[in-house]
C-alpha cells in the first residue's frame, strides 16, 4: 500500500497528498455491470475477462482482488483532471489500487487537488463507491528527468519529468505568466542504458516561440534550507550522448544561476566512461547559465544530425561554459539530409585543459546538402588553449550554406583563426560559405575566411605596418591577405578582397593622386592582373565614380621605397613559423574626375590568383594617401 504520492502537480513546494477512492463489495456483482476509475470503464464478467474487464466470481474479496488487478494493468488513458497538462496518461501510471477483503482503495500516484473534482459512476450490483475522489493535496513535481525506468508502463530513462519527452501527468502551466522553479542541491546520475542512445529533452504541449516554457534552477530563494548557492549536476555516464530536443520544437527557456565565485548552478557532464558528451540543439531552445563538461572525454555542442529532413534547429546558449579536456572539436556544425541549424552563443566560455595544440574548436564536416548551417558567437571567450591551437579544424567543410560569425570575441589563447575555408580543396558549388569575426573594442581585430581566401587583422600577431593607425591615433595596423591555395579558383571575376578602406578628402575640389602601399610574399611573382585595386569616390558633379586597375596585359607592379616596420635588407619580414620575406609595392593613380572636398574615398584591394601555401600572403597598409 503506498503511503505518499509518487509525483505532484507542481503547485506547491512540499510533497503532494494522494487522493483516494473507495469501492466496497458486499457480494458478487452481476455480469456486465460497470464502474469508472479515473474515467476508464471496467466491466464485470462472469468469466474470461480481458483488458478493462474483471471476473466477478466467488465472493466479495475475489471481486475486489480481480478489479484491483485490472486497474493496475490498464494502459487506457486516465481522465484529465481539470488543469492537467498531459494529453496521455496511462491509468496504471497515474493510480494504484490495493484491496483488503472486499474493500478496494484506489490511490493517485500522481496527485494534486485537481483530483478532488473528479467523480466516478457505477452500475455494479453488490458494490458501493465513494463516487468522488477526495484528500488530494497540491505538491511539487518530483522529476526533472527520470534516471531509471519509471511507472508500470516502464518509461525509459529521461522520458518523464519537467524536461522529459513525457510531461508530468498532473498539473497546470500558463504560458506567458508561469515558470517552473526546480529545487537544486542534487546530483542526478544516469548510469543505465539510455533509450536510443540519447537523453532526450522534449517539447511541452502548448509552448510557442512567443510563449515559451520557462524552467529555472533555484538559487536558494525558494528553498532556503539548501543554502545560498545550491548546485545541481546531471551526469550522463552511460551512452553515446545526451541531446536536447532531437528535432523537437521545444520552445524551452532553461535558466540556471551563476554565483559570484563563477560556479554554475546547473551542469551537465560526463564523469566516467569512454564516450564524449554531445549536446544537440533544437527548435526554440534557450539555455542560460549551464556548464557542459567532461572529466576525461570531449564535449561538443552540435546540430541535430538525427533530425527528420527539413526540421530546423534554432537555439541560443547564453552565459554558458563548454569545458573539455580532449582534443576533439567543441562545436560541431552539420547540415546533412537537409537539416537546417542555427545556433547563437552569447557570452559563453569555451575552455580546454588539453595540453597540446588544439586541432580545432569548431568543425563542420563535408555533408553536401542544401540545408543552411549558421552559428553566431557574440562576446565569447576561448580559454586555456596552448601552442598552435586553431579556431577551426582544418579539413573538408560543407560546400553549401555555412556561415559562422564572431563579434567581440576573445581569441587571445588561440594562435590562429584561419585560414580554413581558403584551404579546402573541394569543388566550390556556392559562394555563400563564410567564417568571419570582428571586434568593436580594443584593437578591433577582424578576419574573413571564404573559399576564395582569408583576410585578417590580428593585433597580437606582430604584423608588419606602415602608416595606418587605429582610432586611438597611435596603434599601427595592417591587413593581411592569404589567397586560397586551390588552383584555378580565383580569376578576374572571382577574387579575395579586403574590406573597403575609407578616407575623407580633406583637400580642395580637384583631381587627386591616390596611393596604397602593400607588400607581397617573396615567392609570389604577381603582376597587375594578379592583384588590383577598386576605387570609388564622389566627383564634384555629385556622381559616384569607380576605377578598376585590373590589367589584362599583366603590367608590372610599381616598386615602393616606403619604410615598413620589421624591414631587413629592403625586405619586409613577418614570422609565420619561420621568417617570411616580402617585397614592397604600391598602387598610385590620379583620378580622371575631380574629387569633391569633404567626401569619402573608398579602396578595395583584390587578389585574383591562388598561392602555393598559406604562408604566402600580402600585407596592405590601410591608409589611403591623397595628394
C-alpha positions in Angstrom: 0.0 0.0 0.0 1.5 3.3 -1.0 2.0 5.9 1.8 3.0 9.0 -0.2 2.3 10.4 -3.7 4.8 9.4 -6.3 4.5 12.8 -8.2 2.7 16.0 -7.6 1.1 18.8 -9.7 3.7 21.5 -9.5 1.5 23.8 -7.4 3.4 23.7 -4.0 7.0 23.3 -2.7 6.2 20.3 -0.5 5.2 16.8 -1.4 1.7 16.2 -2.7 -1.0 14.3 -0.9 -2.7 11.3 -2.5 -6.4 11.4 -3.4 -8.4 8.2 -2.7 -11.5 6.4 -4.0 -13.1 3.5 -2.1 -15.2 0.7 -3.6 -16.8 -1.8 -1.2 -18.0 -5.1 -2.4 -20.8 -6.8 -0.4 -21.1 -9.7 -2.7 -20.6 -10.8 -6.4 -21.8 -8.2 -8.9 -24.0 -9.2 -11.8 -22.2 -9.7 -15.1 -21.9 -6.6 -17.4 -22.2 -4.1 -14.6 -19.6 -1.3 -15.0 -17.6 1.2 -12.9 -15.4 4.0 -14.0 -11.9 4.6 -12.4 -10.3 7.9 -13.3 -12.6 7.9 -16.4 -11.7 4.4 -17.6 -14.6 2.0 -17.6 -14.2 -1.5 -16.1 -16.9 -4.2 -16.8 -17.8 -7.2 -14.6 -17.7 -10.6 -16.4 -18.9 -14.0 -15.3 -15.7 -15.4 -16.8 -13.0 -14.9 -19.4 -12.3 -11.2 -18.5 -9.7 -9.4 -20.7 -8.4 -5.9 -20.9 -10.5 -3.5 -18.9 -12.7 -6.3 -17.5 -12.6 -8.2 -14.3 -14.1 -11.6 -13.3 -16.9 -11.1 -10.8 -16.9 -14.5 -9.2 -16.8 -16.4 -5.9 -17.1 -13.7 -3.3 -16.5 -10.0 -2.4 -12.8 -10.5 -1.7 -12.2 -12.2 -5.0 -14.1 -9.5 -6.9 -12.1 -6.7 -5.2 -8.8 -8.5 -6.0 -9.7 -9.0 -9.6 -10.8 -5.4 -10.1 -7.5 -4.3 -8.4 -5.5 -6.4 -10.9 -7.4 -5.0 -13.9 -6.9 -1.4 -12.7 -3.2 -1.8 -12.1 -2.7 -3.4 -15.6 -4.7 -0.9 -17.6 -2.9 1.2 -20.2 -6.0 3.1 -21.2 -5.7 6.8 -20.8 -7.0 8.2 -17.5 -9.4 11.1 -17.3 -7.7 14.5 -17.4 -8.3 16.3 -14.1 -9.2 20.0 -14.5 -6.0 21.8 -15.4 -4.0 18.7 -16.2 -1.4 19.2 -18.9 -0.7 15.6 -20.1 -2.6 14.6 -23.2 -1.9 10.9 -22.5 -1.7 9.4 -19.0 -2.0 5.6 -18.9 -4.2 4.7 -15.9 -1.8 2.3 -14.3 0.9 5.1 -14.3 -1.5 7.6 -12.6 -3.3 5.5 -10.0 -2.6 2.4 -7.9 -5.2 0.1 -6.4 -5.0 -2.0 -3.3 -7.5 -4.3 -1.7 -8.2 -5.8 1.7 -11.1 -8.2 1.9 -13.9 -6.8 -0.1 -12.7 -3.2 0.2 -10.8 -1.8 -2.8 -8.9 1.5 -2.3 -7.6 3.4 -5.3 -4.8 6.0 -4.7 -3.4 8.6 -7.0 0.3 8.0 -7.9 0.3 11.5 -9.5 -1.5 13.7 -7.1 -2.9 17.2 -6.6 -6.1 18.9 -5.6 -7.4 18.6 -9.2 -8.5 15.0 -8.3 -11.0 16.2 -5.7 -13.3 17.4 -8.5 -13.2 14.1 -10.4 -16.3 11.9 -9.9 -16.9 8.3 -10.9 -20.0 6.3 -11.8 -21.1 2.7 -11.2 -23.8 0.3 -12.3 -22.3 -2.6 -10.3 -24.6 -4.5 -8.1 -23.4 -5.7 -4.6 -20.9 -2.8 -4.5 -20.8 0.8 -3.3 -18.5 3.6 -4.4 -17.5 6.8 -2.8 -18.1 8.4 -6.2 -15.9 11.4 -5.8 -12.2 11.4 -5.2 -11.1 13.1 -2.0 -8.0 14.0 0.0 -5.8 15.2 -2.9 -3.3 17.9 -1.9 -1.0 20.0 -4.1 2.7 19.3 -4.2 5.8 19.7 -6.2 6.6 17.8 -9.4 9.1 15.2 -8.5 11.1 14.7 -11.7 13.4 16.9 -13.7 14.2 13.8 -15.7 13.8 10.2 -14.6 17.1 8.4 -14.2 15.6 4.9 -14.0 12.7 3.1 -15.7 9.5 4.7 -14.3 5.9 3.8 -13.8 4.3 0.4 -14.5 4.5 1.0 -18.3 8.3 1.2 -17.9 9.0 4.6 -19.3 12.7 4.7 -20.3 15.4 6.8 -18.7 14.9 10.6 -19.3 11.5 10.1 -20.7 9.4 11.7 -17.9 9.6 14.9 -16.0 9.7 18.7 -16.3 12.3 18.3 -19.1 11.3 14.9 -20.4 9.5 13.9 -23.6 6.6 12.7 -21.4 5.4 15.6 -19.3 4.3 15.3 -15.7 0.8 13.8 -15.8 -1.0 16.2 -13.4 -0.7 20.0 -13.0 -1.2 23.2 -15.0 1.0 25.7 -16.6 0.0 29.1 -18.1 2.3 30.1 -20.9 3.3 33.7 -20.8 3.0 34.1 -17.0 4.1 30.9 -15.2 7.5 29.5 -14.7 8.8 26.3 -13.2 11.4 26.6 -10.4 13.4 23.5 -9.7 15.0 22.7 -6.3 18.7 22.5 -6.5 21.4 20.8 -4.5 21.2 17.4 -6.3 23.5 15.1 -8.2 21.5 13.2 -10.8 23.4 10.3 -12.4 22.4 8.3 -15.4 24.4 5.1 -15.5 22.0 2.7 -17.1 21.1 2.2 -20.7 19.7 5.3 -22.4 16.9 4.6 -24.9 18.1 5.0 -28.5 21.5 6.1 -27.1 20.4 9.6 -26.1 19.0 11.7 -23.3 16.0 13.5 -24.9 14.6 16.8 -23.6 11.2 17.0 -25.2 8.6 19.6 -26.2 5.9 21.0 -23.9 2.4 21.0 -25.3 1.2 24.5 -26.0 4.6 26.2 -26.0 5.5 28.5 -28.8 8.3 30.8 -29.7 6.4 33.8 -28.2 5.2 31.9 -25.1 7.9 29.5 -24.0 8.2 27.0 -21.3 10.3 28.7 -18.6 12.3 26.5 -16.3 14.7 27.9 -13.7 17.0 26.3 -11.2 16.5 27.7 -7.6 19.4 29.8 -6.1 18.3 29.2 -2.6 15.4 31.7 -2.6 12.5 29.2 -2.8 14.2 26.5 -0.6 16.5 28.5 1.8 17.4 25.2 3.6 19.6 24.4 0.6 21.9 27.3 1.2 22.7 30.4 -0.7 24.5 28.8 -3.7 23.0 25.3 -4.3 24.1 23.5 -7.4 22.8 20.5 -9.4 24.8 18.3 -11.6 23.3 15.9 -14.3 25.8 13.2 -15.0 25.5 11.1 -18.2 28.0 8.3 -17.8 26.5 5.6 -19.9 25.9 6.1 -23.5 27.0 7.9 -26.6 25.5 11.3 -26.0 22.7 13.3 -24.2 20.8 15.5 -26.6 18.4 18.3 -26.2 15.3 18.2 -28.4 16.3 15.7 -31.1 14.3 17.6 -33.6 11.5 18.7 -31.3 10.2 22.2 -31.3 10.9 22.6 -27.6 10.4 26.4 -27.2 12.2 26.0 -23.8 14.0 28.7 -21.8 16.1 26.9 -19.2 17.9 29.2 -16.8 20.5 28.5 -14.1 22.2 30.9 -11.7 25.8 31.8 -11.9 27.2 32.6 -8.5 29.7 35.4 -7.6 32.6 32.9 -7.5 31.8 31.8 -11.0 30.2 28.5 -10.0 27.4 27.4 -12.3 24.1 26.4 -10.6 23.5 23.6 -13.1 25.9 21.5 -15.1 25.6 18.6 -17.5 28.6 16.3 -17.9 30.4 13.0 -18.1 32.5 12.0 -15.1 33.3 8.5 -16.3 33.0 6.2 -19.4 34.5 6.3 -22.8 32.0 8.4 -24.7 32.0 12.1 -25.5 29.3 14.4 -24.3 27.4 15.8 -27.3 24.7 18.4 -26.6 22.4 18.8 -29.6 20.4 21.9 -30.2 16.7 22.1 -31.2 14.0 24.5 -32.2 13.2 27.3 -29.8 15.7 26.3 -27.2 17.5 28.8 -25.0 19.9 27.7 -22.3 21.4 30.2 -19.8 24.0 29.7 -17.1 24.8 26.0 -17.7 28.2 24.3 -17.7 28.8 21.4 -20.1 31.8 19.4 -19.1 33.7 16.1 -19.4 36.2 14.8 -16.9 38.1 12.5 -19.3 36.4 12.7 -22.8 35.4 15.6 -25.1 32.4 17.9 -25.1 30.7 19.0 -28.3 27.8 21.3 -28.9 26.2 20.0 -32.1 23.5 20.4 -34.6 20.7 17.8 -34.8 22.3 15.2 -37.0 19.4 12.8 -36.5 16.6 15.2 -37.3 13.9 14.4 -39.8 14.9 16.0 -43.1 13.6 19.6 -43.3 13.5 20.0 -39.5 15.0 23.3 -38.3 17.0 23.8 -35.2 17.2 27.3 -33.7 18.9 27.7 -30.4 20.6 30.2 -28.1 23.2 29.4 -25.4 23.9 32.4 -23.1 26.4 32.7 -20.3 27.3 29.0 -20.6 30.6 27.2 -20.3 31.7 24.4 -22.5 34.7 22.7 -20.9 36.6 19.8 -22.3 40.0 18.1 -21.6 40.2 16.4 -25.0 41.4 17.5 -28.4 38.2 16.9 -30.3 36.0 19.8 -31.5 33.8 21.7 -29.1 31.3 22.8 -31.7 30.1 20.5 -34.4 28.1 22.0 -37.3 26.5 19.7 -39.7 23.7 20.1 -42.3 23.3 16.5 -43.7 20.0 15.4 -45.0 18.7 19.0 -45.3 18.6 19.6 -41.6 18.8 23.4 -41.0 20.6 24.5 -38.0 21.0 27.9 -36.4 22.7 28.5 -33.1 23.8 31.6 -31.2 26.4 31.6 -28.4 26.3 34.7 -26.3 28.9 35.5 -23.6 29.9 31.8 -23.5 33.2 30.3 -22.4 35.0 27.6 -24.4 37.5 26.1 -22.1 40.1 23.4 -22.6 42.7 21.7 -20.4 44.2 20.0 -23.4 48.0 20.3 -23.0 48.9 20.2 -26.7 48.0 22.4 -29.6 44.2 22.0 -30.2 43.4 21.0 -33.8 40.2 23.0 -33.9 37.5 24.3 -31.6 34.8 24.3 -34.4 34.3 21.6 -37.0 31.9 21.4 -40.0 32.2 18.2 -41.9 31.6 17.9 -45.7 27.9 17.0 -46.0 26.9 18.4 -49.3 23.2 19.2 -48.9 21.5 22.5 -49.3 20.4 23.0 -45.7 21.7 26.1 -44.0 24.0 26.0 -41.0 24.6 29.2 -39.2 26.5 29.9 -35.9 26.9 33.2 -34.2 29.4 33.8 -31.4 28.8 37.1 -29.5 31.2 38.2 -26.8 32.6 34.7 -26.2 35.9 33.7 -24.7 38.2 30.9 -25.8 40.4 30.0 -22.8 43.2 27.6 -21.9 44.4 26.8 -25.5 48.1 26.5 -25.9 50.7 26.3 -28.6 49.4 26.5 -32.2 45.8 25.9 -31.3 43.2 26.6 -34.0 39.8 28.1 -34.0 38.6 25.9 -36.9 39.6 22.3 -37.6 41.4 22.0 -41.0 39.7 19.6 -43.4 36.7 19.1 -45.5 33.9 21.6 -45.0 30.5 21.6 -46.5 30.4 23.3 -49.8 27.0 24.8 -49.2 25.4 27.4 -46.9 27.7 27.5 -43.9 28.1 30.8 -42.1 30.0 31.3 -38.8 30.3 34.8 -37.4 32.0 36.2 -34.4 31.5 39.6 -32.7 33.7 40.9 -29.9 35.1 37.5 -29.0 38.3 36.9 -27.1 40.7 34.7 -29.1 43.7 35.5 -27.0 44.7 31.9 -26.3 44.2 30.7 -29.9 47.2 31.0 -32.2 45.2 31.2 -35.4 41.6 31.9 -36.5 42.4 30.8 -40.1 42.8 30.3 -42.9 40.5 27.3 -43.1 38.0 27.6 -45.9 40.7 29.0 -48.1 42.5 25.7 -47.9 39.5 23.5 -48.7 40.2 21.7 -52.0 36.6 20.5 -52.8 34.9 21.9 -55.9 33.1 25.1 -54.8 29.3 24.9 -55.5 28.3 28.2 -53.9 29.9 31.3 -52.5 27.7 31.8 -49.5 30.1 30.0 -47.2 31.9 32.3 -44.8 33.5 32.5 -41.4 34.1 36.0 -40.1 34.8 37.8 -36.9 35.0 41.4 -35.8 35.5 43.5 -32.7 34.2 46.9 -31.9 36.5 47.3 -28.9 40.2 47.4 -28.2 42.3 46.9 -31.3 39.3 46.0 -33.4 40.7 42.7 -34.7 38.8 41.0 -37.6 39.0 38.1 -40.0 37.1 36.9 -43.0 37.5 33.4 -44.3 36.0 32.2 -47.5 36.7 29.6 -50.2 38.5 32.4 -52.1 40.9 33.4 -49.3 41.5 34.7 -45.9 41.7 38.4 -44.8 42.6 39.4 -41.2 43.9 42.0 -38.8 45.2 40.3 -35.6 46.8 42.8 -33.3 48.8 40.1 -31.3 50.4 38.5 -34.4 53.2 41.1 -35.0 52.0 42.2 -38.5 54.3 44.5 -40.4 52.8 48.0 -40.5 53.4 51.3 -42.3 51.3 54.5 -41.8 47.8 53.4 -40.9 46.7 54.0 -37.2 43.7 52.7 -35.3 41.0 55.1 -34.0 43.2 55.9 -31.0 45.6 57.6 -33.4 48.6 55.7 -32.1 48.3 52.0 -32.7 49.6 50.9 -36.1 47.8 48.3 -38.1 47.7 46.5 -41.4 45.5 44.0 -43.3 46.8 40.5 -44.1 45.5 38.6 -47.2 46.1 34.9 -47.8 44.6 33.8 -51.1 43.2 30.3 -51.5 45.7 27.5 -52.1 43.4 25.9 -54.6 44.4 26.3 -58.2 42.1 27.9 -60.7 39.6 29.0 -58.1 40.5 32.7 -58.4 40.2 34.7 -61.6 39.3 38.1 -63.0 35.8 37.8 -61.7 36.4 35.6 -58.7 38.8 37.1 -56.1 39.6 37.6 -52.5 39.4 41.2 -51.3 39.9 43.4 -48.3 37.1 45.3 -46.6 36.6 48.7 -48.1 39.2 51.2 -46.8 37.9 54.7 -46.5 39.5 58.1 -46.4 37.9 61.6 -46.3 39.3 64.0 -49.0 40.3 66.9 -46.7 41.8 68.8 -49.7 40.0 71.2 -52.0 37.9 70.0 -55.0 40.2 68.6 -57.7 41.8 65.6 -59.3 43.8 63.7 -56.7 46.6 61.2 -56.7 45.7 58.2 -54.6 48.4 55.8 -53.3 48.0 52.5 -51.5 51.1 50.7 -50.2 51.4 46.9 -49.9 53.9 44.1 -49.7 53.8 40.7 -51.5 55.4 37.5 -50.3 58.8 36.9 -51.9 57.7 33.7 -53.5 54.9 35.4 -55.5 55.6 36.9 -58.9 52.4 39.0 -59.1 51.5 41.5 -61.8 48.6 43.9 -62.1 46.4 41.0 -63.3 47.0 39.0 -60.1 46.4 41.9 -57.7 44.4 45.1 -58.3 42.5 47.8 -56.5 38.9 49.0 -56.9 38.4 52.7 -56.2 35.1 54.6 -55.6 34.6 58.3 -54.9 32.2 61.2 -55.4 33.1 63.7 -58.1 32.4 67.4 -57.9 29.4 66.9 -60.1 27.8 64.7 -57.5 28.3 61.5 -59.4 29.8 58.3 -57.9 32.9 57.3 -59.9 34.7 54.0 -59.9 38.2 52.9 -61.1 39.4 49.3 -61.5 43.1 48.9 -62.0 42.9 45.2 -63.2 45.3 44.9 -66.2 44.6 42.1 -68.7 48.1 42.7 -70.1 49.7 41.9 -66.8 51.7 45.0 -66.3 54.4 45.0 -63.7 53.7 46.2 -60.2 55.3 49.5 -59.1 58.1 49.1 -56.6 57.9 51.2 -53.4 60.6 52.7 -51.2 58.3 53.2 -48.2 59.8 52.1 -44.9 57.7 49.4 -43.1 58.3 48.0 -39.7 60.2 44.8 -39.5 62.4 45.5 -42.5 65.7 43.9 -43.3 67.8 44.3 -46.4 64.9 46.0 -48.2 62.5 43.2 -47.5 59.6 43.3 -45.1 59.6 40.4 -42.7 56.8 38.5 -40.9 57.2 35.5 -38.7 54.8 32.7 -39.6 56.5 29.6 -38.2 59.7 31.0 -39.7 60.6 34.4 -41.2 58.6 35.2 -44.4 60.1 37.9 -46.6 58.0 40.3 -48.7 58.7 42.8 -51.5 57.4 46.4 -51.3 54.9 47.7 -53.9 52.3 50.4 -54.3 49.3 51.4 -56.4 49.3 55.1 -57.3 46.7 56.6 -59.7 45.3 60.0 -60.5 41.5 60.3 -60.6 40.2 61.2 -64.1 37.5 63.4 -62.5 37.9 65.9 -59.6 37.0 64.6 -56.1 34.7 66.8 -54.1 36.1 68.1 -50.9 34.9 66.5 -47.7 33.7 63.4 -49.4 34.8 59.8 -48.8 37.2 57.9 -51.0 37.0 54.1 -50.9 39.5 51.5 -52.0 39.3 47.6 -52.0 42.4 45.5 -52.7 41.7 42.4 -54.7 43.8 39.3 -55.3 43.0 37.2 -58.4 45.4 34.3 -58.2 45.9 31.4 -55.7 49.1 30.7 -53.8 51.0 27.5 -53.1 51.0 27.6 -49.3 49.1 29.5 -46.6 52.3 31.4 -45.5 52.4 33.2 -48.9 50.4 36.4 -48.3 50.0 40.1 -48.9 50.0 42.9 -46.3 48.2 46.1 -47.1 48.7 49.5 -45.4 45.0 50.6 -44.9 45.9 54.3 -45.2 45.0 55.9 -48.5 47.5 58.7 -49.3 45.7 61.6 -51.0 47.8 64.2 -52.8 
